[in-house]
């Protein structure tokens, strides 16, 4: 009687044939993931040591898609080496993996574009920042379209579909153009804004009666943030085709002013120095000395009217700085020069009327008659 083999002592040869390829493929995929983690760790260390921002951003935004790319590539290579594989199983599996690889490569391309745009946009002016944002979105659209086209072409009838679309391109383009006219107008308008730059990010604008700061410029519309934190969504075609007000074009300073009334005897130079000293040490001031002034704008009968102007990088900061400067000047005058606060002067004299004169004249006339 032959010896009985215990189940725990089973050898690899006793594993079913259809399980072995699965175990091999799974082991290779797991090994590729481990290799990816090791390479990512090494790349992070090299990026930190090198001190170049692009390396750090590239590892940050491309590590996730490459984590999936490594096992997919390793599985595709392994499947090509398996002999006598069932075509009914291998063809759909390979096709699925090819589609997954295209999607992950597209994802990695998005990460590369984002890392590049972040590094280029650092320490740039608002003018260049607007161009970078719009250009980045255009590249996103191109890469996404290319990825979708590659996925479609993996299907057997993909080429036939493309040929049929080209054959009926005239009719199809007509209907698509009519249906997508607003979207196409806004897309072209986004490119016009990037090139001509009638407005930039953080510009203070008034469009169709809506005032606020340009918070973001997208491919189809812009977002304008008002003072009370509302958001106005305005299509780009209205920005390009219609007129609007841009309060900060060519000058990033937003000016805000207020008036004060003081007595004629106020030491104006001392008050001006107090104002400039306060503004220059305030965090909201943008450093624009030319438009930061305190001057006499009107001389009235009883007082002088001072106009005080401050500047900041956006309307919210400008209003806050204006209010703080006004409070500081009023407090300074009340504690230092209270005698020069606006006041009214009255001068009293002996009243003299016609009736009073007659009271003196009549008695003298009576004395003369007697």
VMD Tcl script that draws the C-alpha trace (Angstrom):
set ca {
  {0.00 0.00 0.00}
  {1.47 3.32 -1.12}
  {2.38 6.01 1.35}
  {-0.32 8.65 1.94}
  {0.73 12.25 1.25}
  {-0.42 14.72 3.88}
  {-2.14 17.83 2.46}
  {0.34 20.17 4.20}
  {3.18 18.45 2.36}
  {1.71 19.07 -1.12}
  {4.23 20.15 -3.76}
  {3.95 22.84 -6.47}
  {3.29 20.13 -9.04}
  {0.03 19.31 -7.32}
  {-1.33 22.90 -7.72}
  {-3.98 23.02 -10.48}
  {-2.66 24.20 -13.84}
  {-5.06 27.16 -14.13}
  {-3.91 28.54 -10.76}
  {-0.19 28.63 -11.54}
  {-0.35 31.50 -14.10}
  {-2.47 33.54 -11.70}
  {0.06 33.06 -8.90}
  {2.97 33.94 -11.20}
  {1.28 37.07 -12.54}
  {0.23 38.15 -9.04}
  {3.74 37.65 -7.71}
  {5.26 39.67 -10.53}
  {2.71 42.48 -10.04}
  {3.42 42.55 -6.30}
  {7.14 42.63 -6.97}
  {6.73 45.54 -9.40}
  {4.82 47.48 -6.74}
  {7.68 46.92 -4.29}
  {10.17 48.09 -6.95}
  {8.04 51.21 -7.48}
  {8.07 52.08 -3.76}
  {11.85 51.64 -3.65}
  {12.40 53.81 -6.73}
  {10.00 56.47 -5.42}
  {11.85 56.57 -2.11}
  {15.18 56.96 -3.90}
  {13.78 59.69 -6.19}
  {12.44 61.64 -3.20}
  {15.82 61.52 -1.49}
  {17.60 62.64 -4.66}
  {15.06 65.43 -5.20}
  {15.49 66.73 -1.66}
  {19.26 66.55 -1.95}
  {19.29 68.21 -5.35}
  {17.10 71.11 -4.17}
  {15.33 71.53 -7.52}
  {11.62 72.19 -7.08}
  {10.67 70.42 -10.30}
  {12.00 67.08 -9.06}
  {9.93 67.32 -5.89}
  {6.77 68.30 -7.75}
  {7.30 65.58 -10.36}
  {7.63 62.86 -7.72}
  {4.63 64.27 -5.86}
  {2.24 64.33 -8.83}
  {3.48 61.32 -10.82}
  {4.04 58.76 -8.05}
  {0.37 57.66 -7.90}
  {-0.17 56.97 -11.63}
  {3.19 55.21 -11.92}
  {2.21 53.03 -8.95}
  {-0.46 51.50 -11.21}
  {1.63 51.64 -14.37}
  {4.36 49.37 -13.00}
  {2.17 46.31 -12.31}
  {0.20 46.75 -15.54}
  {3.38 46.84 -17.62}
  {4.84 43.86 -15.78}
  {1.64 41.85 -16.25}
  {1.54 42.64 -19.98}
  {5.14 41.50 -20.38}
  {4.45 38.34 -18.38}
  {1.35 37.47 -20.41}
  {3.32 37.71 -23.65}
  {5.71 35.05 -22.30}
  {3.03 32.53 -21.32}
  {2.91 29.78 -23.96}
  {-0.21 27.97 -25.08}
  {-2.53 30.53 -23.47}
  {-6.22 30.37 -24.30}
  {-6.92 33.21 -26.81}
  {-10.50 33.53 -25.59}
  {-9.11 34.55 -22.20}
  {-5.92 36.32 -23.15}
  {-7.36 38.70 -25.78}
  {-9.93 40.45 -23.50}
  {-7.47 40.46 -20.57}
  {-4.74 42.01 -22.70}
  {-7.17 44.53 -24.18}
  {-8.33 45.59 -20.72}
  {-4.75 46.00 -19.53}
  {-3.86 48.06 -22.60}
  {-6.75 50.44 -21.92}
  {-5.70 50.69 -18.26}
  {-2.12 51.45 -19.31}
  {-3.29 54.25 -21.63}
  {-5.37 55.77 -18.83}
  {-2.51 55.62 -16.34}
  {-0.06 57.11 -18.86}
  {-2.53 59.94 -19.49}
  {-2.80 60.45 -15.74}
  {0.98 60.60 -15.46}
  {1.09 63.13 -18.31}
  {-1.39 65.29 -16.38}
  {0.91 65.06 -13.37}
  {3.91 66.10 -15.46}
  {2.00 69.12 -16.84}
  {0.87 70.15 -13.36}
  {4.35 69.83 -11.90}
  {5.77 71.90 -14.73}
  {3.12 74.63 -14.40}
  {3.61 74.88 -10.62}
  {7.35 75.33 -10.97}
  {7.05 77.84 -13.80}
  {4.35 79.86 -11.99}
  {6.41 80.40 -8.84}
  {7.46 84.01 -8.22}
  {5.76 85.13 -11.42}
  {3.69 88.26 -11.94}
  {-0.07 88.14 -12.40}
  {0.41 88.67 -16.13}
  {2.50 85.51 -16.57}
  {0.40 83.58 -14.05}
  {-2.74 84.09 -16.13}
  {-0.98 82.87 -19.28}
  {0.38 79.81 -17.48}
  {-3.04 78.82 -16.11}
  {-4.80 79.11 -19.48}
  {-1.97 77.32 -21.32}
  {-1.98 74.51 -18.75}
  {-5.69 73.94 -19.28}
  {-5.15 73.81 -23.04}
  {-2.49 71.12 -22.58}
  {-4.86 69.22 -20.29}
  {-7.46 69.22 -23.03}
  {-4.98 68.07 -25.69}
  {-3.58 65.25 -23.56}
  {-7.06 64.14 -22.51}
  {-8.26 64.10 -26.12}
  {-5.19 62.14 -27.21}
  {-5.73 59.61 -24.43}
  {-9.41 59.17 -25.36}
  {-8.46 58.71 -29.03}
  {-5.90 56.05 -28.11}
  {-8.48 54.18 -26.06}
  {-10.96 54.24 -28.95}
  {-8.34 52.97 -31.41}
  {-7.68 49.90 -29.27}
  {-11.09 48.52 -30.28}
  {-11.23 46.57 -33.53}
  {-13.84 48.89 -35.04}
  {-12.12 52.02 -33.83}
  {-10.44 52.70 -37.16}
  {-13.71 52.13 -39.00}
  {-15.42 54.59 -36.66}
  {-12.75 57.19 -37.37}
  {-13.04 56.65 -41.13}
  {-16.83 57.03 -41.02}
  {-16.50 60.23 -39.01}
  {-14.06 61.63 -41.55}
  {-16.37 60.63 -44.40}
  {-19.26 62.53 -42.86}
  {-17.09 65.29 -41.45}
  {-18.85 68.11 -43.29}
  {-22.34 67.31 -42.04}
  {-21.14 66.30 -38.59}
  {-19.00 69.42 -38.20}
  {-22.00 71.58 -39.15}
  {-24.27 70.09 -36.48}
  {-21.52 69.96 -33.85}
  {-20.55 73.55 -34.60}
  {-24.12 74.77 -34.20}
  {-24.65 72.81 -31.00}
  {-21.33 73.71 -29.43}
  {-21.14 77.32 -30.61}
  {-21.27 78.88 -27.10}
  {-18.64 76.48 -25.80}
  {-16.38 77.06 -28.79}
  {-16.75 80.83 -28.41}
  {-15.77 80.64 -24.76}
  {-12.84 78.36 -25.57}
  {-11.52 80.76 -28.20}
  {-12.15 83.65 -25.77}
  {-9.97 81.95 -23.14}
  {-7.09 81.88 -25.63}
  {-7.71 85.52 -26.49}
  {-7.60 86.47 -22.81}
  {-4.33 84.55 -22.38}
  {-2.76 86.39 -25.33}
  {-4.23 89.91 -25.09}
  {-4.80 89.89 -21.30}
  {-7.60 92.44 -20.89}
  {-7.86 91.15 -17.34}
  {-5.65 89.14 -15.00}
  {-6.08 87.13 -11.86}
  {-6.82 89.31 -8.81}
  {-7.82 92.25 -11.00}
  {-10.63 94.42 -9.66}
  {-13.26 94.55 -12.41}
  {-16.85 95.61 -13.03}
  {-18.62 93.45 -15.63}
  {-22.31 93.99 -16.41}
  {-22.75 95.77 -13.10}
  {-21.01 93.03 -11.08}
  {-17.92 94.27 -9.24}
  {-15.26 92.18 -7.56}
  {-11.90 90.47 -7.82}
  {-11.13 87.96 -10.59}
  {-10.74 84.79 -8.54}
  {-10.19 82.26 -11.35}
  {-10.16 82.08 -15.15}
  {-11.50 78.79 -16.51}
  {-11.89 77.52 -20.06}
  {-15.54 78.60 -20.30}
  {-16.06 81.33 -17.71}
  {-14.43 83.49 -15.07}
  {-15.29 83.68 -11.38}
  {-15.57 87.16 -9.87}
  {-15.59 87.36 -6.07}
  {-17.49 90.28 -4.53}
  {-16.82 92.04 -1.22}
  {-19.53 90.02 0.53}
  {-17.98 86.71 -0.66}
  {-20.50 86.11 -3.44}
  {-19.26 84.56 -6.69}
  {-20.38 85.80 -10.08}
  {-20.00 83.30 -12.94}
  {-19.46 85.25 -16.18}
  {-18.96 83.55 -19.58}
  {-15.71 84.46 -21.30}
  {-17.49 85.49 -24.49}
  {-19.15 88.36 -22.61}
  {-15.76 89.50 -21.37}
  {-14.22 89.52 -24.85}
  {-17.20 90.84 -26.84}
  {-18.47 93.48 -24.37}
  {-16.86 96.39 -22.60}
  {-16.07 96.27 -18.89}
  {-14.16 98.21 -16.26}
  {-10.75 97.06 -15.07}
  {-9.65 99.19 -12.14}
  {-6.20 97.62 -11.79}
  {-5.01 97.25 -15.37}
  {-1.42 98.45 -15.51}
  {-1.44 99.19 -11.79}
  {-1.88 96.64 -9.05}
  {-2.70 99.28 -6.41}
  {-6.28 99.87 -5.32}
  {-6.74 103.39 -3.97}
  {-9.19 104.35 -1.25}
  {-9.68 107.77 0.32}
  {-11.61 109.65 2.98}
  {-12.09 113.25 4.08}
  {-11.41 114.93 7.42}
  {-12.24 118.41 8.71}
  {-9.74 120.25 10.92}
  {-9.15 123.76 12.21}
  {-6.97 126.22 10.30}
  {-4.27 126.11 12.96}
  {-3.51 122.37 12.64}
  {0.24 121.54 12.27}
  {-0.23 119.90 8.88}
  {3.27 118.50 8.45}
  {3.19 116.77 11.83}
  {-0.19 115.24 11.03}
  {1.13 114.07 7.65}
  {4.15 112.41 9.25}
  {1.90 110.61 11.72}
  {-0.26 109.36 8.85}
  {2.68 108.13 6.76}
  {4.31 106.46 9.76}
  {1.12 104.51 10.51}
  {0.49 103.47 6.90}
  {4.06 102.37 6.19}
  {3.99 100.00 9.18}
  {0.61 98.48 8.30}
  {0.53 95.01 6.75}
  {-2.07 95.93 4.11}
  {-0.05 98.74 2.53}
  {1.42 97.88 -0.89}
  {4.36 100.33 -0.75}
  {2.92 102.81 -3.26}
  {4.23 106.14 -1.90}
  {3.05 108.12 -4.91}
  {-0.66 107.60 -4.20}
  {-0.40 107.57 -0.39}
  {-1.01 111.21 0.43}
  {-2.60 113.59 2.92}
  {-3.41 116.97 1.39}
  {-5.78 119.94 1.73}
  {-8.56 119.55 -0.82}
  {-10.83 122.42 0.25}
  {-10.71 125.53 2.47}
  {-14.04 126.47 4.00}
  {-15.09 129.41 6.13}
  {-14.60 127.62 9.43}
  {-12.39 124.60 8.68}
  {-10.05 122.85 6.27}
  {-11.07 119.66 4.46}
  {-8.24 117.10 4.23}
  {-8.30 114.29 1.70}
  {-6.41 111.19 2.81}
  {-5.60 108.48 0.23}
  {-4.18 104.98 0.86}
  {-3.41 102.05 -1.47}
  {-3.37 98.27 -1.19}
  {-3.17 95.26 -3.47}
  {-6.90 94.50 -3.42}
  {-10.13 96.32 -2.50}
  {-10.67 94.44 0.75}
  {-7.25 95.39 2.09}
  {-7.64 98.93 0.80}
  {-10.91 99.47 2.68}
  {-9.47 97.98 5.87}
  {-6.39 100.20 5.64}
  {-8.53 103.28 4.99}
  {-10.67 102.64 8.08}
  {-7.64 102.00 10.29}
  {-5.88 105.14 9.04}
  {-8.95 107.24 9.77}
  {-9.24 105.83 13.29}
  {-5.54 106.48 13.92}
  {-5.71 110.11 12.74}
  {-8.81 110.88 14.79}
  {-7.28 109.35 17.91}
  {-4.01 111.22 17.31}
  {-5.80 114.55 16.97}
  {-7.97 114.00 20.05}
  {-4.94 113.19 22.21}
  {-2.33 115.55 20.69}
  {-4.19 118.45 19.08}
  {-7.69 118.58 20.54}
  {-7.71 122.39 20.18}
  {-7.53 122.01 16.40}
  {-10.59 119.87 16.00}
  {-13.22 121.58 13.81}
  {-15.20 124.19 15.71}
  {-17.47 127.14 15.06}
  {-16.53 130.71 16.11}
  {-19.06 133.28 17.29}
  {-18.35 136.99 17.95}
  {-20.87 138.95 20.03}
  {-21.31 142.76 19.51}
  {-23.69 145.40 20.93}
  {-26.92 145.05 19.00}
  {-27.86 148.12 17.04}
  {-31.19 148.48 15.31}
  {-33.36 151.29 14.03}
  {-35.70 151.01 17.00}
  {-32.83 151.46 19.45}
  {-31.70 154.57 17.60}
  {-35.18 156.06 17.72}
  {-35.35 155.54 21.48}
  {-32.36 157.91 21.80}
  {-33.53 160.47 19.25}
  {-37.15 160.95 20.47}
  {-36.25 162.11 24.03}
  {-33.87 164.72 22.60}
  {-36.57 166.03 20.29}
  {-39.00 166.33 23.22}
  {-36.44 168.32 25.25}
  {-35.98 170.77 22.37}
  {-39.71 171.41 22.07}
  {-40.04 172.31 25.75}
}
mol new
graphics top color blue
foreach p $ca { graphics top sphere $p radius 0.5 }
foreach p [lrange $ca 0 end-1] q [lrange $ca 1 end] { graphics top cylinder $p $q radius 0.2 }
display resetview
